């Protein structure tokens, strides 16, 4: 699962240290654990990075192919963010909030951000996608 943390028209990006996507800007994410609900998973991941949120939306489901595997990514958007992101020194070396996707960015992350930016102002979409 990848989470777009959105605050004041900016999105949180982390500079990744590990593969896949080492040395590019990425979204915060992690695996959904067995039996875990999406909201629980998003809360766990946010807490690991020192963040909290009030609103959660489904952004989409994205197939992602790597040279040695294929994944299905659930893209969520968290709004009404609290806290400051903590650098873990393992997965991310730094974070930044920006309204423009930084470069270099992983193509799959960019695809998810663009998808969100095209529908984020649609009240009808937000009602349908609301997971809170």
Buried (B, 14 or more C-beta within 10 A) or exposed (E): BBBBBBBEEBBBBBBBBEEBBEEBBBBBBBEBEEEBEBEEBBBEBBEEBBBEBEBBBBBBEBEBEEEEEEEEBBBBBBBEBEEEBEBEEEBBEEBEBEEEBEEEBBEBBBBBBEBBBEBBEEEEBBEEBEBE
